[in-house]
């Protein structure tokens, strides 16, 4: 790779600056937090009344053109998040909208309304 190409590549990556992590500001009753990944705004375990566990993750995906993404994944064995089995995903234009969506999803799961959640998003 030529020196000019390396410099251009470094400039491109320098423009991708993760937002400050705000998970400390996103507290949801009865929803344990999970260690954040690099671009996360918030990540919680949502436990349904039937004991099933889900991970709700909201992250900054603006560098990929998808704005702020909120995603829902099943969780097994108390800690394994099954990322390849995503249940649902949606995008929001702002971080604030994404955090609000994150809270709503966790609360719906806690209330046993996961089917309503997936129906609303799909339909």
Backbone as JSON Lines, residues from 0, in Angstrom:
{"i":0,"aa":"X","n":[0.85,-1.17,0.0],"ca":[0.0,0.0,0.0],"c":[0.89,1.23,0.0]}
{"i":1,"aa":"X","n":[0.64,2.17,-0.87],"ca":[1.44,3.38,-0.98],"c":[1.18,4.28,0.22]}
{"i":2,"aa":"X","n":[2.15,5.13,0.53],"ca":[2.05,6.02,1.68],"c":[0.81,6.91,1.59]}
{"i":3,"aa":"X","n":[0.52,7.44,0.41],"ca":[-0.67,8.3,0.25],"c":[-1.95,7.55,0.57]}
{"i":4,"aa":"X","n":[-2.01,6.28,0.18],"ca":[-3.2,5.47,0.47],"c":[-3.37,5.27,1.97]}
{"i":5,"aa":"X","n":[-2.27,5.04,2.66],"ca":[-2.32,4.85,4.12],"c":[-2.8,6.11,4.8]}
{"i":6,"aa":"X","n":[-2.28,7.27,4.37],"ca":[-2.69,8.54,4.96],"c":[-4.18,8.77,4.73]}
{"i":7,"aa":"X","n":[-4.67,8.53,3.52],"ca":[-6.09,8.7,3.22],"c":[-6.94,7.76,4.08]}
{"i":8,"aa":"X","n":[-6.48,6.52,4.24],"ca":[-7.22,5.55,5.05],"c":[-7.28,6.01,6.51]}
{"i":9,"aa":"X","n":[-6.16,6.52,7.03],"ca":[-6.14,7.02,8.41],"c":[-7.08,8.19,8.58]}
{"i":10,"aa":"X","n":[-7.15,9.1,7.59],"ca":[-8.08,10.23,7.66],"c":[-9.51,9.73,7.72]}
{"i":11,"aa":"X","n":[-9.82,8.71,6.93],"ca":[-11.17,8.16,6.9],"c":[-11.55,7.62,8.27]}
{"i":12,"aa":"X","n":[-10.66,6.86,8.91],"ca":[-10.97,6.29,10.22],"c":[-10.99,7.35,11.3]}
{"i":13,"aa":"X","n":[-10.21,8.43,11.14],"ca":[-10.19,9.5,12.13],"c":[-11.54,10.21,12.2]}
{"i":14,"aa":"X","n":[-12.31,10.15,11.11],"ca":[-13.62,10.8,11.09],"c":[-14.67,10.0,11.85]}
{"i":15,"aa":"X","n":[-14.42,8.74,12.11],"ca":[-15.36,7.91,12.85],"c":[-15.03,8.02,14.33]}
{"i":16,"aa":"X","n":[-15.79,8.84,15.02],"ca":[-15.55,9.07,16.44],"c":[-16.78,8.58,17.2]}
{"i":17,"aa":"X","n":[-16.62,7.57,18.02],"ca":[-17.78,7.08,18.76],"c":[-18.33,8.17,19.69]}
{"i":18,"aa":"X","n":[-19.64,8.17,19.86],"ca":[-20.25,9.1,20.81],"c":[-19.88,8.68,22.22]}
{"i":19,"aa":"X","n":[-19.93,9.62,23.15],"ca":[-19.7,9.23,24.54],"c":[-20.71,8.15,24.94]}
{"i":20,"aa":"X","n":[-20.26,7.21,25.72],"ca":[-21.16,6.15,26.13],"c":[-22.08,6.69,27.23]}
{"i":21,"aa":"X","n":[-23.36,6.46,27.07],"ca":[-24.34,7.05,27.98],"c":[-25.06,6.0,28.82]}
{"i":22,"aa":"X","n":[-24.54,4.81,28.88],"ca":[-25.26,3.75,29.59],"c":[-25.51,4.13,31.05]}
{"i":23,"aa":"X","n":[-24.58,4.84,31.66],"ca":[-24.79,5.22,33.06],"c":[-26.06,6.07,33.22]}
{"i":24,"aa":"X","n":[-26.47,6.73,32.15],"ca":[-27.66,7.56,32.18],"c":[-28.91,6.76,31.85]}
{"i":25,"aa":"X","n":[-28.73,5.57,31.32],"ca":[-29.87,4.74,30.91],"c":[-30.05,3.64,31.94]}
{"i":26,"aa":"X","n":[-30.86,3.94,32.93],"ca":[-31.16,2.94,33.95],"c":[-32.6,2.52,33.8]}
{"i":27,"aa":"X","n":[-32.82,1.22,33.82],"ca":[-34.17,0.68,33.68],"c":[-34.38,-0.31,34.82]}
{"i":28,"aa":"X","n":[-35.47,-0.11,35.56],"ca":[-35.76,-0.98,36.69],"c":[-35.79,-2.45,36.27]}
{"i":29,"aa":"X","n":[-35.17,-3.27,37.06],"ca":[-35.18,-4.73,36.88],"c":[-34.57,-5.17,35.55]}
{"i":30,"aa":"X","n":[-33.69,-4.35,34.95],"ca":[-33.03,-4.71,33.7],"c":[-31.52,-4.52,33.89]}
{"i":31,"aa":"X","n":[-30.83,-5.61,34.18],"ca":[-29.38,-5.5,34.39],"c":[-28.68,-4.99,33.13]}
{"i":32,"aa":"X","n":[-27.67,-4.16,33.36],"ca":[-26.88,-3.68,32.23],"c":[-25.83,-4.72,31.87]}
{"i":33,"aa":"X","n":[-25.34,-4.63,30.66],"ca":[-24.29,-5.52,30.16],"c":[-23.14,-4.63,29.73]}
{"i":34,"aa":"X","n":[-21.93,-5.15,29.78],"ca":[-20.77,-4.38,29.34],"c":[-20.99,-3.86,27.92]}
{"i":35,"aa":"X","n":[-20.67,-2.59,27.74],"ca":[-20.88,-1.96,26.44],"c":[-19.87,-2.43,25.41]}
{"i":36,"aa":"X","n":[-20.31,-2.49,24.17],"ca":[-19.42,-2.7,23.04],"c":[-19.01,-1.31,22.56]}
{"i":37,"aa":"X","n":[-18.1,-1.21,21.63],"ca":[-17.51,0.06,21.25],"c":[-18.5,1.16,20.91]}
{"i":38,"aa":"X","n":[-19.49,0.9,20.1],"ca":[-20.4,1.95,19.64],"c":[-21.73,1.98,20.39]}
{"i":39,"aa":"X","n":[-21.85,1.22,21.46],"ca":[-23.11,1.13,22.2],"c":[-23.47,2.43,22.9]}
{"i":40,"aa":"X","n":[-24.77,2.71,22.89],"ca":[-25.34,3.74,23.73],"c":[-25.91,3.11,25.0]}
{"i":41,"aa":"X","n":[-26.49,1.91,24.84],"ca":[-27.08,1.19,25.97],"c":[-27.21,-0.28,25.61]}
{"i":42,"aa":"X","n":[-27.15,-1.13,26.65],"ca":[-27.29,-2.58,26.46],"c":[-27.8,-3.14,27.78]}
{"i":43,"aa":"X","n":[-28.98,-3.78,27.73],"ca":[-29.6,-4.33,28.94],"c":[-30.13,-5.73,28.7]}
{"i":44,"aa":"X","n":[-30.26,-6.48,29.78],"ca":[-30.96,-7.76,29.76],"c":[-32.4,-7.48,30.17]}
{"i":45,"aa":"X","n":[-33.33,-7.9,29.35],"ca":[-34.76,-7.76,29.65],"c":[-35.29,-9.15,29.94]}
{"i":46,"aa":"X","n":[-35.89,-9.31,31.12],"ca":[-36.39,-10.62,31.54],"c":[-37.91,-10.61,31.49]}
{"i":47,"aa":"X","n":[-38.46,-11.5,30.67],"ca":[-39.91,-11.62,30.52],"c":[-40.5,-12.34,31.74]}
{"i":48,"aa":"X","n":[-41.78,-12.19,31.98],"ca":[-42.43,-12.86,33.11],"c":[-42.26,-14.39,33.07]}
{"i":49,"aa":"X","n":[-42.11,-14.98,31.89],"ca":[-41.93,-16.43,31.79],"c":[-40.48,-16.85,32.03]}
{"i":50,"aa":"X","n":[-39.62,-15.88,32.36],"ca":[-38.22,-16.19,32.66],"c":[-37.28,-16.13,31.46]}
{"i":51,"aa":"X","n":[-37.83,-16.0,30.27],"ca":[-36.96,-15.89,29.09],"c":[-36.21,-14.56,29.15]}
{"i":52,"aa":"X","n":[-34.96,-14.62,28.7],"ca":[-34.1,-13.44,28.77],"c":[-33.75,-12.98,27.36]}
{"i":53,"aa":"X","n":[-33.71,-11.66,27.22],"ca":[-33.38,-11.04,25.94],"c":[-32.38,-9.92,26.18]}
{"i":54,"aa":"X","n":[-31.6,-9.62,25.17],"ca":[-30.7,-8.47,25.22],"c":[-31.23,-7.42,24.27]}
{"i":55,"aa":"X","n":[-31.39,-6.21,24.8],"ca":[-31.75,-5.06,23.97],"c":[-30.49,-4.21,23.89]}
{"i":56,"aa":"X","n":[-30.02,-4.0,22.67],"ca":[-28.8,-3.24,22.44],"c":[-29.11,-2.07,21.51]}
{"i":57,"aa":"X","n":[-28.62,-0.9,21.89],"ca":[-28.77,0.29,21.06],"c":[-27.39,0.86,20.81]}
{"i":58,"aa":"X","n":[-27.09,1.07,19.54],"ca":[-25.73,1.5,19.2],"c":[-25.73,2.49,18.03]}
{"i":59,"aa":"X","n":[-24.63,3.22,17.94],"ca":[-24.41,4.22,16.9],"c":[-23.89,3.5,15.65]}
{"i":60,"aa":"X","n":[-24.71,3.47,14.62],"ca":[-24.31,2.82,13.38],"c":[-24.3,3.84,12.23]}
{"i":61,"aa":"X","n":[-24.09,5.12,12.58],"ca":[-24.12,6.18,11.57],"c":[-23.02,6.02,10.54]}
{"i":62,"aa":"X","n":[-21.91,5.44,10.93],"ca":[-20.81,5.24,9.98],"c":[-21.19,4.24,8.88]}
{"i":63,"aa":"X","n":[-22.24,3.46,9.1],"ca":[-22.73,2.51,8.1],"c":[-24.02,3.01,7.44]}
{"i":64,"aa":"X","n":[-24.41,4.23,7.77],"ca":[-25.59,4.82,7.15],"c":[-26.91,4.36,7.72]}
{"i":65,"aa":"X","n":[-26.89,3.71,8.88],"ca":[-28.13,3.19,9.46],"c":[-28.57,3.98,10.68]}
{"i":66,"aa":"X","n":[-27.97,5.1,10.93],"ca":[-28.28,5.96,12.07],"c":[-28.04,5.23,13.4]}
{"i":67,"aa":"X","n":[-29.02,5.27,14.3],"ca":[-28.9,4.62,15.61],"c":[-29.79,3.39,15.61]}
{"i":68,"aa":"X","n":[-29.21,2.25,15.88],"ca":[-29.91,0.98,15.76],"c":[-30.26,0.43,17.14]}
{"i":69,"aa":"X","n":[-31.48,-0.04,17.27],"ca":[-31.91,-0.77,18.46],"c":[-32.22,-2.19,18.0]}
{"i":70,"aa":"X","n":[-31.6,-3.16,18.66],"ca":[-31.74,-4.56,18.25],"c":[-32.1,-5.42,19.44]}
{"i":71,"aa":"X","n":[-32.81,-6.51,19.15],"ca":[-33.27,-7.45,20.18],"c":[-32.75,-8.83,19.87]}
{"i":72,"aa":"X","n":[-32.12,-9.46,20.85],"ca":[-31.52,-10.79,20.69],"c":[-31.97,-11.7,21.84]}
{"i":73,"aa":"X","n":[-32.09,-12.99,21.59],"ca":[-32.34,-13.93,22.7],"c":[-31.06,-14.14,23.5]}
{"i":74,"aa":"X","n":[-31.22,-14.53,24.75],"ca":[-30.06,-14.83,25.59],"c":[-30.25,-16.22,26.18]}
{"i":75,"aa":"X","n":[-29.16,-17.01,26.23],"ca":[-29.21,-18.35,26.8],"c":[-28.15,-18.53,27.87]}
{"i":76,"aa":"X","n":[-28.4,-19.47,28.75],"ca":[-27.43,-19.86,29.78],"c":[-26.96,-18.68,30.62]}
{"i":77,"aa":"X","n":[-27.81,-17.69,30.79],"ca":[-27.48,-16.58,31.66],"c":[-26.53,-15.55,31.09]}
{"i":78,"aa":"X","n":[-25.87,-15.84,29.98],"ca":[-24.94,-14.83,29.46],"c":[-24.72,-14.89,27.96]}
{"i":79,"aa":"X","n":[-24.97,-15.98,27.32],"ca":[-24.7,-16.08,25.89],"c":[-25.77,-15.35,25.08]}
{"i":80,"aa":"X","n":[-25.37,-14.3,24.41],"ca":[-26.29,-13.58,23.55],"c":[-26.16,-14.16,22.16]}
{"i":81,"aa":"X","n":[-27.27,-14.57,21.6],"ca":[-27.26,-15.24,20.3],"c":[-27.43,-14.21,19.19]}
{"i":82,"aa":"X","n":[-26.34,-13.51,18.86],"ca":[-26.4,-12.42,17.89],"c":[-26.85,-12.87,16.51]}
{"i":83,"aa":"X","n":[-26.57,-14.08,16.14],"ca":[-26.97,-14.54,14.81],"c":[-28.46,-14.87,14.74]}
{"i":84,"aa":"X","n":[-29.12,-14.82,15.87],"ca":[-30.56,-15.1,15.91],"c":[-31.34,-13.85,16.29]}
{"i":85,"aa":"X","n":[-31.0,-12.73,15.68],"ca":[-31.67,-11.47,16.01],"c":[-33.18,-11.62,15.82]}
{"i":86,"aa":"X","n":[-33.92,-11.13,16.79],"ca":[-35.38,-11.18,16.73],"c":[-35.92,-9.95,15.99]}
{"i":87,"aa":"X","n":[-35.35,-8.8,16.28],"ca":[-35.86,-7.55,15.72],"c":[-34.79,-6.48,15.69]}
{"i":88,"aa":"X","n":[-34.94,-5.53,14.79],"ca":[-34.01,-4.41,14.69],"c":[-34.75,-3.23,14.06]}
{"i":89,"aa":"X","n":[-34.43,-2.03,14.52],"ca":[-35.01,-0.83,13.94],"c":[-34.0,0.3,14.04]}
{"i":90,"aa":"X","n":[-34.16,1.33,13.21],"ca":[-33.26,2.48,13.23],"c":[-34.01,3.72,13.7]}
{"i":91,"aa":"X","n":[-33.28,4.62,14.33],"ca":[-33.81,5.91,14.77],"c":[-32.89,7.0,14.24]}
{"i":92,"aa":"X","n":[-33.45,8.18,14.01],"ca":[-32.65,9.28,13.47],"c":[-31.71,9.91,14.48]}
{"i":93,"aa":"X","n":[-32.1,9.9,15.75],"ca":[-31.27,10.53,16.79],"c":[-30.98,9.56,17.91]}
{"i":94,"aa":"X","n":[-29.94,9.87,18.67],"ca":[-29.59,9.04,19.82],"c":[-30.72,9.06,20.86]}
{"i":95,"aa":"X","n":[-31.36,10.2,21.03],"ca":[-32.43,10.32,22.02],"c":[-33.62,9.43,21.64]}
{"i":96,"aa":"X","n":[-33.98,9.43,20.35],"ca":[-35.07,8.57,19.89],"c":[-34.71,7.1,20.08]}
{"i":97,"aa":"X","n":[-33.46,6.76,19.82],"ca":[-33.02,5.36,19.97],"c":[-33.07,4.92,21.43]}
{"i":98,"aa":"X","n":[-32.66,5.79,22.34],"ca":[-32.71,5.46,23.77],"c":[-34.16,5.29,24.22]}
{"i":99,"aa":"X","n":[-35.05,6.13,23.73],"ca":[-36.47,5.99,24.06],"c":[-37.01,4.65,23.56]}
{"i":100,"aa":"X","n":[-36.65,4.28,22.33],"ca":[-37.06,2.99,21.76],"c":[-36.5,1.85,22.62]}
{"i":101,"aa":"X","n":[-35.24,1.97,23.03],"ca":[-34.58,0.98,23.87],"c":[-35.39,0.76,25.16]}
{"i":102,"aa":"X","n":[-35.73,1.84,25.83],"ca":[-36.53,1.75,27.07],"c":[-37.88,1.07,26.81]}
{"i":103,"aa":"X","n":[-38.55,1.49,25.74],"ca":[-39.86,0.91,25.41],"c":[-39.76,-0.59,25.2]}
{"i":104,"aa":"X","n":[-38.74,-1.02,24.45],"ca":[-38.59,-2.45,24.18],"c":[-38.36,-3.24,25.46]}
{"i":105,"aa":"X","n":[-37.49,-2.74,26.33],"ca":[-37.21,-3.45,27.59],"c":[-38.5,-3.55,28.4]}
{"i":106,"aa":"X","n":[-39.25,-2.45,28.5],"ca":[-40.48,-2.46,29.28],"c":[-41.52,-3.41,28.69]}
{"i":107,"aa":"X","n":[-41.66,-3.44,27.37],"ca":[-42.61,-4.37,26.75],"c":[-42.24,-5.83,27.05]}
{"i":108,"aa":"X","n":[-40.96,-6.14,26.99],"ca":[-40.51,-7.51,27.3],"c":[-40.82,-7.83,28.75]}
{"i":109,"aa":"X","n":[-40.5,-6.9,29.65],"ca":[-40.75,-7.13,31.07],"c":[-42.24,-7.33,31.37]}
{"i":110,"aa":"X","n":[-43.1,-6.74,30.56],"ca":[-44.54,-6.87,30.74],"c":[-45.1,-8.11,30.03]}
{"i":111,"aa":"X","n":[-44.22,-8.88,29.39],"ca":[-44.67,-10.08,28.69],"c":[-45.31,-9.8,27.35]}
{"i":112,"aa":"X","n":[-44.96,-8.67,26.74],"ca":[-45.58,-8.26,25.48],"c":[-44.61,-8.33,24.3]}
{"i":113,"aa":"X","n":[-43.74,-9.33,24.29],"ca":[-42.76,-9.42,23.2],"c":[-43.45,-9.66,21.86]}
{"i":114,"aa":"X","n":[-44.55,-10.4,21.85],"ca":[-45.26,-10.62,20.58],"c":[-45.84,-9.31,20.06]}
{"i":115,"aa":"X","n":[-46.32,-8.48,20.95],"ca":[-46.82,-7.16,20.54],"c":[-45.67,-6.34,19.98]}
{"i":116,"aa":"X","n":[-44.54,-6.41,20.6],"ca":[-43.36,-5.68,20.14],"c":[-42.98,-6.07,18.73]}
{"i":117,"aa":"X","n":[-42.88,-7.35,18.45],"ca":[-42.49,-7.79,17.12],"c":[-43.6,-7.51,16.09]}
{"i":118,"aa":"X","n":[-44.85,-7.58,16.51],"ca":[-45.97,-7.29,15.6],"c":[-45.97,-5.82,15.21]}
{"i":119,"aa":"X","n":[-45.76,-4.93,16.17],"ca":[-45.75,-3.49,15.91],"c":[-44.63,-3.14,14.95]}
{"i":120,"aa":"X","n":[-43.47,-3.73,15.12],"ca":[-42.33,-3.4,14.28],"c":[-42.53,-3.94,12.87]}
{"i":121,"aa":"X","n":[-43.03,-5.15,12.75],"ca":[-43.2,-5.75,11.43],"c":[-44.39,-5.14,10.69]}
{"i":122,"aa":"X","n":[-45.35,-4.63,11.47],"ca":[-46.44,-4.29,10.81],"c":[-47.43,-3.45,10.56]}
